[in-house]
Amino acid sequence: MKNDLINRPKGTDGKAILGSDNTTALNNLEKVAMNDLDKDKINDLAECLFVLNNKRYGPIPGAYMVMCTKPEKEWCVAQLNADRAKPFILYEDKVFTSIIEAQKAAEKIKKDRGESAPRRCT
């Protein structure tokens, strides 16, 4: 991701507010998932993800998860993303009726892409 695509909310110059690419629209699953979340807590999460991703914006290689999108009925594969506007990417084509199936799909993506668990380099 290019630095010129990253921007900060107006009036936050010099403050510790994580930027965002603001170019990738939320898909339908992400809109529902992000609907009632606390913006300050999301920013805190994004800051942690930014550090985990070695102070780079964007999807974190090897950081896949399963998110429940409909309680006890539907689970979706997601990838953690260092971006305050979109801290996770939900894959609309990876929705399952079983948490086990979703976990297997997340592991398969990670294996197929040859990614390992994220680690912070020092």
Secondary structure, DSSP 8 states (H G I E B T S, - for coil): --GGG-B--TT-TTS----B---S---HHHHHHHTT--HHHHHHHHHHHHHHTTS--EEEEEEEEEEEEETTTEEEEEEEEE-TT-SEEEEEEEEESSHHHHHHHHHHHHHHTT--------
